[in-house]
Amino acid sequence: MTDLIDDPTVDGLRIVWVESSDYSGPRVIDSPPQLRMIRDFLSRDTWQHFVRFILPGILDHHQRVAEYSGFRFPSDLDADEEPFDGVELYDPIDTIHISQGAFDRLMSRYVQTIIDGVTAYERPELREPWWPEIVAAARRLGNTSG
């Protein structure tokens, strides 16, 4: 078994939309050191592809890995692997565990920040064929994130 990072710490992460000439997209800011890898995992310059790739894993509670970083659930473990509680998030440097509820709320806020930013700035993503899927996924996440 592993120790979970407490929910209030995860719930306290700030996710904002950044709109500038250099970058437009979500960023996790003011993260405490123990959540550095969540910040790095969710703050990606190519968020459009990343979100489309990770959303099925978030919704179906099935692992996803992108550039050696990812998340997995107890149901993703092989029989010989050590069990853990909650959701495991990892990168090449670190591994942390957060509760299922904290993970769902975090991902719901992340996707909602993207929707709010893209909509507010009338970004070209609004016209992409995959955009309605992101909006529908956010609704589904909002219904399950408690």
C-alpha positions as CSV (number, residue, x, y, z in Angstrom):
1,M,0.0,0.0,0.0
2,T,1.1,3.6,-0.5
3,D,0.4,6.9,1.1
4,L,-1.9,9.2,-0.7
5,I,-1.3,12.9,-1.1
6,D,-4.2,14.5,0.8
7,D,-7.2,15.7,-1.2
8,P,-7.0,19.4,-0.1
9,T,-3.4,19.6,-1.5
10,V,-4.5,18.3,-4.9
11,D,-7.7,20.3,-4.8
12,G,-5.6,23.4,-4.1
13,L,-3.8,23.2,-7.4
14,R,-4.5,26.3,-9.5
15,I,-5.2,25.6,-13.2
16,V,-5.4,28.7,-15.4
17,W,-5.7,29.6,-19.0
18,V,-2.7,31.5,-20.4
19,E,-3.2,33.6,-23.5
20,S,-0.1,35.3,-25.0
21,S,1.8,35.6,-28.2
22,D,4.1,32.8,-27.0
23,Y,1.6,30.3,-25.7
24,S,-2.1,29.7,-25.4
25,G,-3.3,26.9,-23.2
26,P,-3.7,25.5,-19.7
27,R,-1.0,25.8,-17.0
28,V,-0.8,24.6,-13.5
29,I,0.6,27.3,-11.3
30,D,1.8,27.7,-7.7
31,S,2.0,23.9,-7.2
32,P,3.7,22.7,-4.1
33,P,6.9,20.7,-4.7
34,Q,5.3,17.3,-4.0
35,L,2.9,17.9,-7.0
36,R,5.6,19.1,-9.4
37,M,5.0,16.1,-11.7
38,I,1.2,16.9,-12.0
39,R,2.2,20.4,-13.0
40,D,4.6,19.1,-15.6
41,F,2.2,16.5,-16.9
42,L,-0.7,18.9,-17.4
43,S,1.2,21.9,-18.6
44,R,2.0,21.0,-22.2
45,D,2.6,23.2,-25.2
46,T,0.8,20.7,-27.4
47,W,-2.3,20.4,-25.2
48,Q,-4.7,19.8,-28.1
49,H,-3.4,16.3,-28.9
50,F,-2.6,15.5,-25.3
51,V,-6.2,16.2,-24.1
52,R,-7.7,14.1,-26.9
53,F,-5.3,11.3,-26.0
54,I,-5.8,11.3,-22.2
55,L,-9.5,11.9,-22.1
56,P,-10.5,8.3,-22.9
57,G,-8.2,7.1,-20.0
58,I,-9.7,9.7,-17.6
59,L,-13.3,8.8,-18.5
60,D,-12.8,5.0,-18.6
61,H,-10.3,4.9,-15.6
62,H,-7.7,3.3,-17.8
63,Q,-4.0,4.1,-17.8
64,R,-2.5,6.6,-20.3
65,V,1.2,7.4,-20.9
66,A,2.6,10.3,-22.9
67,E,6.3,11.0,-23.2
68,Y,7.2,8.7,-20.2
69,S,4.6,10.3,-17.9
70,G,1.2,9.1,-17.1
71,F,-1.4,7.8,-14.8
72,R,-2.8,4.4,-13.9
73,F,-5.4,2.8,-11.8
74,P,-5.3,-0.3,-9.6
75,S,-7.2,-2.2,-12.3
76,D,-4.3,-1.6,-14.7
77,L,-1.9,-3.6,-12.6
78,D,-0.5,-7.0,-13.6
79,A,-1.0,-9.7,-11.0
80,D,2.7,-9.5,-9.8
81,E,2.7,-5.7,-9.3
82,E,2.4,-4.1,-5.9
83,P,-1.2,-2.7,-5.3
84,F,-1.8,0.9,-4.5
85,D,-4.8,3.0,-3.4
86,G,-6.2,5.8,-5.6
87,V,-4.5,6.8,-8.8
88,E,-0.8,6.6,-9.5
89,L,0.7,9.5,-11.4
90,Y,4.3,9.1,-12.6
91,D,7.1,10.5,-14.7
92,P,10.8,9.4,-15.1
93,I,11.7,11.1,-11.8
94,D,8.8,10.6,-9.4
95,T,5.7,8.6,-8.6
96,I,2.8,9.9,-6.5
97,H,-0.6,8.6,-5.5
98,I,-3.8,10.7,-5.1
99,S,-7.4,9.6,-4.4
100,Q,-9.7,8.7,-7.2
101,G,-12.0,11.6,-6.2
102,A,-9.1,14.1,-6.2
103,F,-8.0,12.8,-9.6
104,D,-11.5,13.1,-11.1
105,R,-11.9,16.7,-9.7
106,L,-8.4,17.7,-11.0
107,M,-9.1,16.4,-14.5
108,S,-12.6,18.0,-14.5
109,R,-11.1,21.4,-13.6
110,Y,-8.3,20.9,-16.2
111,V,-10.7,20.2,-19.1
112,Q,-13.1,22.9,-18.0
113,T,-10.2,25.4,-17.9
114,I,-9.5,24.5,-21.5
115,I,-13.1,24.9,-22.6
116,D,-13.3,28.3,-20.8
117,G,-10.1,29.6,-22.3
118,V,-10.8,28.4,-25.9
119,T,-14.3,29.8,-25.7
120,A,-13.3,33.2,-24.1
121,Y,-10.6,33.8,-26.7
122,E,-12.6,32.3,-29.6
123,R,-9.7,30.1,-30.5
124,P,-9.6,28.1,-33.7
125,E,-10.1,24.9,-31.7
126,L,-13.8,25.8,-31.5
127,R,-14.0,24.8,-35.2
128,E,-12.1,21.5,-35.0
129,P,-14.1,18.4,-35.6
130,W,-13.0,17.0,-32.2
131,W,-14.1,20.0,-30.1
132,P,-17.6,18.7,-29.4
133,E,-16.0,15.5,-28.0
134,I,-14.0,17.6,-25.5
135,V,-17.2,19.5,-24.4
136,A,-19.1,16.3,-24.0
137,A,-16.3,14.7,-22.0
138,A,-16.2,17.8,-19.7
139,R,-19.9,17.3,-19.0
140,R,-19.3,13.7,-18.2
141,L,-16.4,14.5,-16.0
142,G,-18.5,17.1,-14.2
143,N,-21.1,14.5,-13.5
144,T,-18.6,12.1,-12.0
145,S,-16.1,14.3,-10.1
146,G,-18.3,14.9,-7.1
